[in-house]
Amino acid sequence: MTLEYNLTETGITIFNIYDVSGRIVKEQILNAENKKETISAESLNAGLYYYTISVNGNRVVASKLVIIK
């Protein structure tokens, strides 16, 4: 899947995907300057997940994600 983002903050940027139990099932460091990143979801089962993007430890984006296979 392709993640597109526009962040006003710079620093260590981390993308996390959580299952419905709140466990991190995927973590990837992003380059905040790229604005676009390819994330592999092959290891994830179909279903509902939540994701966050954090910059320097501060959550700046949080939303739902549905994986359909």
PDB file as gemmi writes it, atoms N, CA and C in Angstrom:
CRYST1    1.000    1.000    1.000  90.00  90.00  90.00 P 1                      
ATOM      1  N   MET A   1       0.843  -1.166   0.000  1.00  0.00           N  
ATOM      2  CA  MET A   1       0.000   0.000   0.000  1.00  0.00           C  
ATOM      3  C   MET A   1       0.885   1.225   0.000  1.00  0.00           C  
ATOM      4  N   THR A   2       0.368   2.306  -0.510  1.00  0.00           N  
ATOM      5  CA  THR A   2       1.118   3.554  -0.561  1.00  0.00           C  
ATOM      6  C   THR A   2       0.521   4.534   0.427  1.00  0.00           C  
ATOM      7  N   LEU A   3       1.368   5.083   1.274  1.00  0.00           N  
ATOM      8  CA  LEU A   3       0.966   6.055   2.279  1.00  0.00           C  
ATOM      9  C   LEU A   3       1.450   7.426   1.833  1.00  0.00           C  
ATOM     10  N   GLU A   4       0.529   8.365   1.700  1.00  0.00           N  
ATOM     11  CA  GLU A   4       0.896   9.737   1.363  1.00  0.00           C  
ATOM     12  C   GLU A   4       0.608  10.610   2.569  1.00  0.00           C  
ATOM     13  N   TYR A   5       1.537  11.494   2.889  1.00  0.00           N  
ATOM     14  CA  TYR A   5       1.399  12.320   4.081  1.00  0.00           C  
ATOM     15  C   TYR A   5       2.053  13.667   3.849  1.00  0.00           C  
ATOM     16  N   ASN A   6       1.586  14.652   4.594  1.00  0.00           N  
ATOM     17  CA  ASN A   6       2.137  16.001   4.531  1.00  0.00           C  
ATOM     18  C   ASN A   6       2.294  16.474   5.972  1.00  0.00           C  
ATOM     19  N   LEU A   7       3.510  16.422   6.465  1.00  0.00           N  
ATOM     20  CA  LEU A   7       3.775  16.768   7.857  1.00  0.00           C  
ATOM     21  C   LEU A   7       4.452  18.130   7.948  1.00  0.00           C  
ATOM     22  N   THR A   8       4.028  18.919   8.920  1.00  0.00           N  
ATOM     23  CA  THR A   8       4.650  20.228   9.117  1.00  0.00           C  
ATOM     24  C   THR A   8       5.851  20.124  10.049  1.00  0.00           C  
ATOM     25  N   GLU A   9       5.908  19.061  10.843  1.00  0.00           N  
ATOM     26  CA  GLU A   9       7.020  18.853  11.767  1.00  0.00           C  
ATOM     27  C   GLU A   9       8.085  17.986  11.104  1.00  0.00           C  
ATOM     28  N   THR A  10       9.314  18.124  11.552  1.00  0.00           N  
ATOM     29  CA  THR A  10      10.397  17.284  11.067  1.00  0.00           C  
ATOM     30  C   THR A  10      11.045  16.579  12.252  1.00  0.00           C  
ATOM     31  N   GLY A  11      11.664  15.479  11.973  1.00  0.00           N  
ATOM     32  CA  GLY A  11      12.334  14.709  13.015  1.00  0.00           C  
ATOM     33  C   GLY A  11      12.131  13.237  12.781  1.00  0.00           C  
ATOM     34  N   ILE A  12      12.336  12.435  13.810  1.00  0.00           N  
ATOM     35  CA  ILE A  12      12.157  10.991  13.711  1.00  0.00           C  
ATOM     36  C   ILE A  12      10.671  10.707  13.545  1.00  0.00           C  
ATOM     37  N   THR A  13      10.309  10.143  12.399  1.00  0.00           N  
ATOM     38  CA  THR A  13       8.904   9.925  12.045  1.00  0.00           C  
ATOM     39  C   THR A  13       8.640   8.428  11.958  1.00  0.00           C  
ATOM     40  N   ILE A  14       7.671   7.964  12.752  1.00  0.00           N  
ATOM     41  CA  ILE A  14       7.369   6.538  12.834  1.00  0.00           C  
ATOM     42  C   ILE A  14       5.906   6.286  12.510  1.00  0.00           C  
ATOM     43  N   PHE A  15       5.679   5.302  11.636  1.00  0.00           N  
ATOM     44  CA  PHE A  15       4.341   4.851  11.258  1.00  0.00           C  
ATOM     45  C   PHE A  15       4.090   3.525  11.958  1.00  0.00           C  
ATOM     46  N   ASN A  16       3.030   3.439  12.747  1.00  0.00           N  
ATOM     47  CA  ASN A  16       2.663   2.210  13.454  1.00  0.00           C  
ATOM     48  C   ASN A  16       1.268   1.764  13.038  1.00  0.00           C  
ATOM     49  N   ILE A  17       1.108   0.452  12.864  1.00  0.00           N  
ATOM     50  CA  ILE A  17      -0.210  -0.141  12.649  1.00  0.00           C  
ATOM     51  C   ILE A  17      -0.518  -0.997  13.869  1.00  0.00           C  
ATOM     52  N   TYR A  18      -1.723  -0.834  14.409  1.00  0.00           N  
ATOM     53  CA  TYR A  18      -2.176  -1.557  15.599  1.00  0.00           C  
ATOM     54  C   TYR A  18      -3.356  -2.455  15.238  1.00  0.00           C  
ATOM     55  N   ASP A  19      -3.426  -3.622  15.866  1.00  0.00           N  
ATOM     56  CA  ASP A  19      -4.624  -4.447  15.701  1.00  0.00           C  
ATOM     57  C   ASP A  19      -5.704  -3.920  16.637  1.00  0.00           C  
ATOM     58  N   VAL A  20      -6.883  -4.522  16.610  1.00  0.00           N  
ATOM     59  CA  VAL A  20      -7.999  -4.026  17.423  1.00  0.00           C  
ATOM     60  C   VAL A  20      -7.751  -4.197  18.921  1.00  0.00           C  
ATOM     61  N   SER A  21      -6.772  -5.009  19.296  1.00  0.00           N  
ATOM     62  CA  SER A  21      -6.404  -5.176  20.711  1.00  0.00           C  
ATOM     63  C   SER A  21      -5.424  -4.108  21.172  1.00  0.00           C  
ATOM     64  N   GLY A  22      -4.933  -3.300  20.238  1.00  0.00           N  
ATOM     65  CA  GLY A  22      -3.992  -2.242  20.586  1.00  0.00           C  
ATOM     66  C   GLY A  22      -2.531  -2.649  20.493  1.00  0.00           C  
ATOM     67  N   ARG A  23      -2.267  -3.849  19.983  1.00  0.00           N  
ATOM     68  CA  ARG A  23      -0.880  -4.308  19.827  1.00  0.00           C  
ATOM     69  C   ARG A  23      -0.297  -3.791  18.514  1.00  0.00           C  
ATOM     70  N   ILE A  24       0.950  -3.360  18.546  1.00  0.00           N  
ATOM     71  CA  ILE A  24       1.626  -2.935  17.321  1.00  0.00           C  
ATOM     72  C   ILE A  24       1.921  -4.169  16.485  1.00  0.00           C  
ATOM     73  N   VAL A  25       1.423  -4.171  15.239  1.00  0.00           N  
ATOM     74  CA  VAL A  25       1.667  -5.304  14.340  1.00  0.00           C  
ATOM     75  C   VAL A  25       2.621  -4.926  13.208  1.00  0.00           C  
ATOM     76  N   LYS A  26       2.885  -3.643  13.047  1.00  0.00           N  
ATOM     77  CA  LYS A  26       3.829  -3.187  12.016  1.00  0.00           C  
ATOM     78  C   LYS A  26       4.351  -1.821  12.432  1.00  0.00           C  
ATOM     79  N   GLU A  27       5.649  -1.633  12.259  1.00  0.00           N  
ATOM     80  CA  GLU A  27       6.267  -0.344  12.551  1.00  0.00           C  
ATOM     81  C   GLU A  27       7.261  -0.029  11.450  1.00  0.00           C  
ATOM     82  N   GLN A  28       7.239   1.203  10.976  1.00  0.00           N  
ATOM     83  CA  GLN A  28       8.175   1.595   9.930  1.00  0.00           C  
ATOM     84  C   GLN A  28       8.592   3.041  10.148  1.00  0.00           C  
ATOM     85  N   ILE A  29       9.879   3.293  10.011  1.00  0.00           N  
ATOM     86  CA  ILE A  29      10.390   4.653  10.093  1.00  0.00           C  
ATOM     87  C   ILE A  29      10.183   5.306   8.732  1.00  0.00           C  
ATOM     88  N   LEU A  30       9.649   6.525   8.751  1.00  0.00           N  
ATOM     89  CA  LEU A  30       9.366   7.266   7.524  1.00  0.00           C  
ATOM     90  C   LEU A  30      10.354   8.408   7.357  1.00  0.00           C  
ATOM     91  N   ASN A  31      10.578   8.801   6.134  1.00  0.00           N  
ATOM     92  CA  ASN A  31      11.336  10.006   5.840  1.00  0.00           C  
ATOM     93  C   ASN A  31      10.315  11.128   5.687  1.00  0.00           C  
ATOM     94  N   ALA A  32      10.250  12.026   6.644  1.00  0.00           N  
ATOM     95  CA  ALA A  32       9.224  13.074   6.660  1.00  0.00           C  
ATOM     96  C   ALA A  32       9.285  13.964   5.418  1.00  0.00           C  
ATOM     97  N   GLU A  33      10.430  14.032   4.765  1.00  0.00           N  
ATOM     98  CA  GLU A  33      10.573  14.884   3.588  1.00  0.00           C  
ATOM     99  C   GLU A  33      10.041  14.227   2.322  1.00  0.00           C  
ATOM    100  N   ASN A  34       9.901  12.899   2.299  1.00  0.00           N  
ATOM    101  CA  ASN A  34       9.448  12.200   1.096  1.00  0.00           C  
ATOM    102  C   ASN A  34       7.989  12.457   0.765  1.00  0.00           C  
ATOM    103  N   LYS A  35       7.133  12.529   1.758  1.00  0.00           N  
ATOM    104  CA  LYS A  35       5.679  12.736   1.597  1.00  0.00           C  
ATOM    105  C   LYS A  35       4.941  11.523   1.048  1.00  0.00           C  
ATOM    106  N   LYS A  36       5.673  10.451   0.708  1.00  0.00           N  
ATOM    107  CA  LYS A  36       5.057   9.257   0.141  1.00  0.00           C  
ATOM    108  C   LYS A  36       5.945   8.068   0.475  1.00  0.00           C  
ATOM    109  N   GLU A  37       5.324   6.981   0.924  1.00  0.00           N  
ATOM    110  CA  GLU A  37       6.083   5.798   1.326  1.00  0.00           C  
ATOM    111  C   GLU A  37       5.293   4.550   0.965  1.00  0.00           C  
ATOM    112  N   THR A  38       5.982   3.506   0.526  1.00  0.00           N  
ATOM    113  CA  THR A  38       5.344   2.228   0.263  1.00  0.00           C  
ATOM    114  C   THR A  38       5.471   1.371   1.512  1.00  0.00           C  
ATOM    115  N   ILE A  39       4.333   0.874   1.990  1.00  0.00           N  
ATOM    116  CA  ILE A  39       4.279   0.048   3.197  1.00  0.00           C  
ATOM    117  C   ILE A  39       3.794  -1.339   2.783  1.00  0.00           C  
ATOM    118  N   SER A  40       4.521  -2.368   3.164  1.00  0.00           N  
ATOM    119  CA  SER A  40       4.095  -3.730   2.859  1.00  0.00           C  
ATOM    120  C   SER A  40       3.063  -4.184   3.883  1.00  0.00           C  
ATOM    121  N   ALA A  41       1.903  -4.624   3.393  1.00  0.00           N  
ATOM    122  CA  ALA A  41       0.842  -5.128   4.268  1.00  0.00           C  
ATOM    123  C   ALA A  41       0.648  -6.624   4.069  1.00  0.00           C  
ATOM    124  N   GLU A  42       1.599  -7.280   3.391  1.00  0.00           N  
ATOM    125  CA  GLU A  42       1.465  -8.706   3.096  1.00  0.00           C  
ATOM    126  C   GLU A  42       1.351  -9.564   4.347  1.00  0.00           C  
ATOM    127  N   SER A  43       2.010  -9.163   5.421  1.00  0.00           N  
ATOM    128  CA  SER A  43       1.995  -9.966   6.644  1.00  0.00           C  
ATOM    129  C   SER A  43       0.728  -9.769   7.476  1.00  0.00           C  
ATOM    130  N   LEU A  44      -0.128  -8.832   7.074  1.00  0.00           N  
ATOM    131  CA  LEU A  44      -1.345  -8.539   7.827  1.00  0.00           C  
ATOM    132  C   LEU A  44      -2.534  -9.287   7.243  1.00  0.00           C  
ATOM    133  N   ASN A  45      -3.371  -9.799   8.109  1.00  0.00           N  
ATOM    134  CA  ASN A  45      -4.619 -10.427   7.672  1.00  0.00           C  
ATOM    135  C   ASN A  45      -5.622  -9.353   7.287  1.00  0.00           C  
ATOM    136  N   ALA A  46      -6.617  -9.732   6.508  1.00  0.00           N  
ATOM    137  CA  ALA A  46      -7.693  -8.800   6.182  1.00  0.00           C  
ATOM    138  C   ALA A  46      -8.402  -8.410   7.475  1.00  0.00           C  
ATOM    139  N   GLY A  47      -8.809  -7.149   7.566  1.00  0.00           N  
ATOM    140  CA  GLY A  47      -9.533  -6.710   8.753  1.00  0.00           C  
ATOM    141  C   GLY A  47      -9.306  -5.244   9.061  1.00  0.00           C  
ATOM    142  N   LEU A  48      -9.782  -4.850  10.228  1.00  0.00           N  
ATOM    143  CA  LEU A  48      -9.703  -3.470  10.695  1.00  0.00           C  
ATOM    144  C   LEU A  48      -8.457  -3.280  11.545  1.00  0.00           C  
ATOM    145  N   TYR A  49      -7.743  -2.207  11.273  1.00  0.00           N  
ATOM    146  CA  TYR A  49      -6.556  -1.831  12.025  1.00  0.00           C  
ATOM    147  C   TYR A  49      -6.619  -0.334  12.301  1.00  0.00           C  
ATOM    148  N   TYR A  50      -5.757   0.123  13.152  1.00  0.00           N  
ATOM    149  CA  TYR A  50      -5.597   1.546  13.429  1.00  0.00           C  
ATOM    150  C   TYR A  50      -4.154   1.901  13.139  1.00  0.00           C  
ATOM    151  N   TYR A  51      -3.905   3.130  12.737  1.00  0.00           N  
ATOM    152  CA  TYR A  51      -2.527   3.535  12.515  1.00  0.00           C  
ATOM    153  C   TYR A  51      -2.265   4.910  13.103  1.00  0.00           C  
ATOM    154  N   THR A  52      -0.998   5.136  13.405  1.00  0.00           N  
ATOM    155  CA  THR A  52      -0.563   6.441  13.871  1.00  0.00           C  
ATOM    156  C   THR A  52       0.720   6.823  13.150  1.00  0.00           C  
ATOM    157  N   ILE A  53       0.923   8.116  13.035  1.00  0.00           N  
ATOM    158  CA  ILE A  53       2.205   8.659  12.611  1.00  0.00           C  
ATOM    159  C   ILE A  53       2.659   9.568  13.740  1.00  0.00           C  
ATOM    160  N   SER A  54       3.864   9.314  14.230  1.00  0.00           N  
ATOM    161  CA  SER A  54       4.430  10.099  15.319  1.00  0.00           C  
ATOM    162  C   SER A  54       5.717  10.751  14.860  1.00  0.00           C  
ATOM    163  N   VAL A  55       5.911  12.001  15.278  1.00  0.00           N  
ATOM    164  CA  VAL A  55       7.144  12.726  14.983  1.00  0.00           C  
ATOM    165  C   VAL A  55       7.780  13.091  16.316  1.00  0.00           C  
ATOM    166  N   ASN A  56       9.010  12.648  16.507  1.00  0.00           N  
ATOM    167  CA  ASN A  56       9.739  12.886  17.759  1.00  0.00           C  
ATOM    168  C   ASN A  56       8.927  12.447  18.976  1.00  0.00           C  
ATOM    169  N   GLY A  57       8.195  11.334  18.842  1.00  0.00           N  
ATOM    170  CA  GLY A  57       7.419  10.787  19.953  1.00  0.00           C  
ATOM    171  C   GLY A  57       6.049  11.401  20.150  1.00  0.00           C  
ATOM    172  N   ASN A  58       5.695  12.406  19.375  1.00  0.00           N  
ATOM    173  CA  ASN A  58       4.386  13.058  19.481  1.00  0.00           C  
ATOM    174  C   ASN A  58       3.484  12.586  18.347  1.00  0.00           C  
ATOM    175  N   ARG A  59       2.330  12.044  18.697  1.00  0.00           N  
ATOM    176  CA  ARG A  59       1.387  11.561  17.684  1.00  0.00           C  
ATOM    177  C   ARG A  59       0.808  12.744  16.924  1.00  0.00           C  
ATOM    178  N   VAL A  60       0.958  12.724  15.589  1.00  0.00           N  
ATOM    179  CA  VAL A  60       0.443  13.816  14.762  1.00  0.00           C  
ATOM    180  C   VAL A  60      -0.695  13.370  13.855  1.00  0.00           C  
ATOM    181  N   VAL A  61      -0.827  12.050  13.631  1.00  0.00           N  
ATOM    182  CA  VAL A  61      -1.913  11.499  12.817  1.00  0.00           C  
ATOM    183  C   VAL A  61      -2.375  10.212  13.475  1.00  0.00           C  
ATOM    184  N   ALA A  62      -3.683  10.004  13.524  1.00  0.00           N  
ATOM    185  CA  ALA A  62      -4.266   8.745  14.010  1.00  0.00           C  
ATOM    186  C   ALA A  62      -5.544   8.497  13.233  1.00  0.00           C  
ATOM    187  N   SER A  63      -5.695   7.282  12.717  1.00  0.00           N  
ATOM    188  CA  SER A  63      -6.891   6.967  11.930  1.00  0.00           C  
ATOM    189  C   SER A  63      -7.078   5.457  11.830  1.00  0.00           C  
ATOM    190  N   LYS A  64      -8.169   5.066  11.160  1.00  0.00           N  
ATOM    191  CA  LYS A  64      -8.474   3.651  10.923  1.00  0.00           C  
ATOM    192  C   LYS A  64      -7.910   3.229   9.571  1.00  0.00           C  
ATOM    193  N   LEU A  65      -7.688   1.918   9.456  1.00  0.00           N  
ATOM    194  CA  LEU A  65      -7.169   1.342   8.226  1.00  0.00           C  
ATOM    195  C   LEU A  65      -7.870  -0.002   8.024  1.00  0.00           C  
ATOM    196  N   VAL A  66      -8.402  -0.234   6.836  1.00  0.00           N  
ATOM    197  CA  VAL A  66      -9.040  -1.503   6.524  1.00  0.00           C  
ATOM    198  C   VAL A  66      -8.200  -2.213   5.474  1.00  0.00           C  
ATOM    199  N   ILE A  67      -7.790  -3.436   5.783  1.00  0.00           N  
ATOM    200  CA  ILE A  67      -7.029  -4.256   4.853  1.00  0.00           C  
ATOM    201  C   ILE A  67      -8.003  -5.225   4.191  1.00  0.00           C  
ATOM    202  N   ILE A  68      -8.068  -5.190   2.866  1.00  0.00           N  
ATOM    203  CA  ILE A  68      -8.929  -6.086   2.100  1.00  0.00           C  
ATOM    204  C   ILE A  68      -8.033  -6.944   1.210  1.00  0.00           C  
ATOM    205  N   LYS A  69      -8.221  -8.255   1.296  1.00  0.00           N  
ATOM    206  CA  LYS A  69      -7.417  -9.170   0.468  1.00  0.00           C  
ATOM    207  C   LYS A  69      -8.312 -10.056  -0.352  1.00  0.00           C  
TER     208      LYS A  69                                                      
END                                                                             
